[in-house]
């Protein structure tokens, strides 16, 4: 029987991250990272199982060459840390989950051996001693949470020297005992500064050389950070915005600069993208813009949240619009401005009622 590759990328710090941060956002962050790792699978590895914070891959009856295996490992570390960089640079959410996400790290364990398989309701996956050994190697004495570990058995199979080194890898020897059996391996700590991180589009702050076309504000009996979540989490939009048939968005993604959502109104799809602008220190800001409205060339709306106390804040809504033609400017002056003001005021009032209802429900539970 031919040897197979067993390969486990495991997100380090997951347990502490989930237990000490906002649960929903931490789940979204981990989900995004797992998807990034799955997309970084360049060697056609089979995904046997998603194990909470880890992915269990295997390649049946085949072990990739030294070059292909190291390239796969480097690709996963690069994709992982590139996404953390994106989360850090484009973050708008002030919660602990989003703020601490860039501290997450990755460890990869690779092993090989002959596999047996088990089938449960038609699902076939690896089973047996080699699978057990691979998972045990995750519990090792390496003094780091960002590394790759390759069993000596696999290193010998692919001809990987014990002290192999390159720009990214510098391997050392290690060993640990499991059930009185000593297992040897080589490992390399991964310095993310030596990875060629992927480029990503970083949204720029929008600036205007004029006053907003519309300003409304309202005080809310809720901390600014909590109100920020109600505004930026699009699943809450139907609760406080009227006149929209549906909101379409990625439910497994934390809203950040550059993320998109769609408002469906009377069958028309209006595409919005998340933006930001410069505000005073301590003020939270969320913005979105669209170029899909027929009466304006572009519409920008910002929600600025200023804490008043630990349990209250002021919300200021600022709207800017751009119209190039004289006809559009006339239509806006005669009709559209009043509609924008009415809709914005209704949204703020609806948000206030939603906040009041949530607080009442929370106090009754």
C-alpha positions in Angstrom: 0.0 0.0 0.0 1.4 3.5 -0.9 2.0 6.1 1.7 -0.4 9.1 1.9 0.1 12.6 3.1 -1.7 13.8 6.3 -1.7 17.6 6.6 -3.3 19.8 9.4 -3.3 23.6 9.4 -4.4 24.7 12.9 -5.2 28.2 14.0 -3.3 29.0 17.2 -5.0 30.9 19.9 -8.5 30.0 18.8 -9.9 28.9 22.2 -8.7 32.0 24.1 -9.9 34.2 21.2 -13.4 32.8 21.2 -13.8 32.7 25.0 -12.6 36.3 25.6 -14.1 38.1 22.6 -17.5 38.8 21.0 -18.7 35.4 20.0 -20.4 36.2 16.7 -17.5 38.2 15.3 -14.9 35.7 16.5 -16.9 33.0 14.7 -16.9 35.1 11.5 -13.2 35.7 11.7 -12.4 32.0 12.2 -14.7 31.1 9.4 -13.1 33.5 7.0 -9.6 32.3 7.9 -10.6 28.6 7.4 -12.0 29.5 4.0 -8.7 31.3 3.2 -6.8 28.2 4.1 -9.1 26.0 2.0 -8.7 28.3 -1.0 -4.9 28.1 -0.5 -4.9 24.4 -1.2 -2.7 24.2 -4.3 -1.9 20.5 -4.1 -5.4 19.1 -4.5 -5.5 17.8 -1.0 -8.7 16.2 0.1 -10.5 17.9 3.0 -11.4 15.1 5.5 -12.9 17.3 8.2 -13.2 20.8 9.6 -12.2 20.4 13.3 -13.3 23.6 14.9 -10.1 25.7 14.5 -8.3 23.3 12.2 -8.5 21.6 8.8 -7.7 17.9 8.3 -6.4 17.4 4.8 -4.9 14.2 3.2 -3.6 13.1 -0.2 -4.5 9.5 -0.8 -1.7 7.2 -1.9 0.6 10.1 -2.8 3.1 12.2 -1.0 4.1 15.5 -2.8 7.7 16.2 -3.5 9.8 18.3 -1.1 9.4 21.3 -3.4 5.7 21.0 -3.7 5.1 20.3 0.0 7.2 23.3 1.1 5.5 25.5 -1.5 2.1 24.4 -0.2 3.1 25.2 3.4 4.4 28.6 2.4 1.3 29.4 0.4 -1.0 28.6 3.4 1.1 30.8 5.8 1.2 33.6 3.2 -2.6 33.5 2.6 -3.3 33.3 6.4 -1.2 36.2 7.4 -2.2 38.3 4.3 -5.8 38.0 5.4 -5.0 39.0 9.0 -3.3 42.0 7.5 -6.4 42.8 5.5 -8.5 42.5 8.7 -6.2 44.8 10.6 -5.9 47.5 7.9 -9.6 47.6 6.8 -11.1 47.2 10.3 -13.9 49.5 11.3 -15.4 47.4 14.2 -14.1 48.4 17.6 -15.0 45.0 19.3 -12.3 42.8 20.9 -12.7 40.1 18.4 -11.8 42.3 15.4 -9.1 44.2 17.4 -7.3 41.0 18.5 -7.8 38.9 15.3 -4.3 40.0 13.9 -2.7 38.2 16.9 -3.9 34.8 15.7 -1.2 32.5 14.5 -1.0 29.3 12.4 0.7 26.0 12.9 0.9 23.3 10.3 1.6 19.6 11.0 2.5 17.2 8.2 3.0 13.4 8.4 2.7 10.4 6.2 1.9 6.7 6.3 -0.4 4.0 5.1 -4.1 4.9 5.7 -7.2 3.0 6.5 -10.6 4.5 6.0 -13.9 4.5 7.7 -17.3 5.3 6.1 -20.2 6.9 8.1 -23.4 7.4 6.2 -21.6 7.5 2.9 -18.8 9.8 4.1 -15.3 8.3 3.8 -12.4 9.6 5.7 -9.0 8.5 7.0 -8.9 6.4 10.1 -6.3 4.6 12.1 -2.8 4.9 13.8 -1.3 7.4 11.3 -4.3 9.8 11.8 -3.9 9.5 15.6 -0.1 10.2 15.3 -0.7 13.3 13.2 -3.2 14.8 15.6 -0.9 14.0 18.6 1.9 15.9 16.9 -0.2 19.1 17.4 0.5 18.7 21.1 4.3 19.2 21.1 6.9 21.1 23.1 7.7 23.7 20.4 7.9 27.1 22.1 5.9 29.0 19.5 2.4 29.2 18.0 3.5 30.0 14.4 5.4 27.1 12.9 5.5 24.1 10.6 6.2 20.6 12.0 7.1 17.7 9.6 7.5 14.3 11.0 10.9 12.6 10.5 9.1 9.9 8.7 7.7 12.3 6.1 11.0 14.2 5.9 12.8 11.0 5.1 10.2 10.1 2.5 10.6 13.3 0.6 14.4 13.7 1.1 14.1 16.9 3.2 17.3 17.5 5.1 17.0 17.9 8.9 18.6 21.4 8.8 17.1 22.6 5.6 16.9 26.4 5.4 15.7 29.0 3.0 14.3 32.5 3.2 11.1 31.2 4.9 12.2 28.0 6.5 15.0 27.1 9.0 14.4 23.6 10.3 15.5 22.2 13.6 15.2 18.8 15.2 12.6 18.0 17.9 11.0 15.0 19.6 8.2 14.3 22.0 6.8 11.2 23.7 3.3 10.0 23.2 2.1 6.9 25.2 5.7 6.0 26.0 6.6 6.2 22.3 9.1 8.7 21.1 8.2 10.5 17.9 10.9 12.6 16.1 10.2 15.5 13.9 11.7 18.7 12.3 10.2 22.1 12.7 10.7 25.7 11.5 9.3 28.8 13.2 7.6 31.0 10.6 8.5 34.7 10.6 5.6 36.5 8.8 7.9 39.4 8.0 9.8 37.0 5.6 6.6 36.0 3.8 5.6 37.8 0.6 2.2 38.8 1.7 -0.5 39.2 -0.9 -1.6 42.7 -1.9 -5.1 43.8 -1.1 -7.1 46.9 -1.9 -7.1 49.2 1.1 -10.0 51.6 1.1 -9.0 55.3 1.3 -10.7 57.8 3.6 -13.2 59.9 1.7 -12.8 63.6 2.2 -15.0 66.6 1.1 -14.2 70.2 0.8 -17.7 71.2 1.6 -20.3 70.7 4.3 -22.7 67.7 4.1 -25.9 68.2 2.0 -27.9 66.8 4.9 -27.1 66.4 8.7 -29.4 64.7 11.3 -28.4 63.6 14.8 -30.0 61.7 17.7 -29.0 60.5 21.1 -29.1 56.8 22.0 -29.3 55.1 25.4 -26.7 52.6 24.4 -22.8 52.4 24.3 -21.3 53.7 21.0 -19.7 50.3 20.4 -23.0 48.4 20.7 -24.8 50.9 18.4 -21.9 50.5 15.9 -22.7 46.8 15.7 -26.4 47.4 15.1 -25.6 49.7 12.2 -22.8 47.7 10.6 -24.3 44.2 11.0 -26.6 44.1 8.0 -28.8 41.3 9.4 -30.3 44.0 11.6 -31.1 46.4 8.8 -34.6 45.1 8.1 -35.4 45.9 11.8 -34.9 49.7 11.4 -34.8 50.6 7.7 -38.2 50.6 5.9 -38.9 50.5 2.2 -36.3 47.9 1.3 -37.4 44.5 -0.1 -34.2 42.7 0.9 -30.6 43.1 2.0 -28.1 40.9 0.4 -24.7 40.4 2.0 -22.1 37.9 3.1 -23.5 36.6 6.4 -20.1 35.0 7.4 -18.1 38.2 7.0 -17.5 41.0 9.5 -18.2 44.4 7.9 -15.0 46.2 7.1 -13.8 48.8 4.6 -14.4 47.6 1.1 -17.1 45.1 2.0 -20.3 45.3 -0.1 -24.0 44.8 0.4 -27.0 45.2 -1.9 -30.4 46.8 -1.2 -33.2 45.5 -3.3 -35.9 48.1 -3.8 -38.8 47.5 -6.1 -36.8 44.9 -7.9 -33.8 47.2 -8.4 -30.4 46.2 -6.9 -28.5 49.1 -5.3 -24.9 48.2 -4.6 -23.2 49.8 -1.6 -19.6 49.7 -0.5 -18.3 50.4 3.0 -16.1 53.6 3.3 -14.8 55.8 6.0 -13.7 59.4 6.6 -11.6 61.2 9.1 -13.2 61.9 12.5 -12.0 63.2 15.9 -10.3 60.8 18.2 -12.7 58.6 20.2 -15.5 58.9 17.6 -16.6 55.8 15.7 -17.5 56.1 12.1 -19.2 53.9 9.5 -19.9 55.0 5.9 -21.3 53.6 2.8 -21.6 54.8 -0.8 -23.5 53.9 -4.0 -23.5 55.1 -7.6 -26.6 53.2 -8.5 -29.2 55.8 -7.7 -30.8 57.3 -10.8 -31.2 60.8 -9.4 -27.6 61.3 -8.2 -24.3 60.3 -9.6 -23.0 59.2 -6.2 -24.4 59.1 -2.7 -22.3 59.0 0.5 -23.8 58.5 4.0 -21.8 58.5 7.2 -22.8 57.5 10.8 -20.5 59.1 13.4 -21.0 57.9 16.9 -19.7 60.0 19.8 -19.7 58.4 23.3 -21.5 60.6 25.9 -21.1 58.2 28.7 -20.5 54.4 29.2 -24.2 53.8 28.4 -25.1 56.5 25.9 -23.9 58.1 22.7 -24.8 60.7 20.0 -25.3 59.5 16.4 -24.8 62.0 13.7 -25.9 61.1 10.1 -24.2 63.0 7.3 -25.3 62.6 3.7 -23.4 63.9 0.6 -24.6 63.6 -2.9 -23.0 64.4 -6.2 -24.9 65.4 -9.4 -23.1 66.7 -12.5 -26.0 67.7 -14.7 -28.1 70.8 -14.1 -31.3 68.8 -14.5 -30.3 66.4 -11.7 -29.4 69.3 -9.5 -32.8 70.9 -10.1 -34.6 67.6 -9.4 -32.6 67.2 -6.1 -33.4 70.8 -5.1 -37.1 70.5 -5.8 -37.9 67.0 -4.7 -35.1 64.6 -3.8 -33.6 66.4 -0.8 -36.9 66.3 1.1 -37.1 62.5 0.3 -33.6 61.9 1.5 -34.3 63.9 4.7 -37.5 62.0 5.4 -36.0 58.6 4.8 -32.9 59.3 6.9 -35.1 60.6 9.8 -37.3 57.6 9.6 -34.2 55.3 9.6 -32.9 57.1 12.8 -36.2 56.8 14.5 -36.5 53.2 13.5 -33.0 52.5 14.8 -34.0 54.2 18.1 -37.1 52.0 18.4 -35.0 48.9 17.6 -32.5 49.8 20.3 -35.3 50.4 22.8 -37.0 47.1 22.0 -33.7 45.2 22.3 -33.0 46.8 25.7 -36.5 45.9 26.9 -36.2 42.3 25.7 -32.8 42.1 27.4 -34.1 43.5 30.7 -37.1 41.0 30.7 -35.0 37.9 30.0 
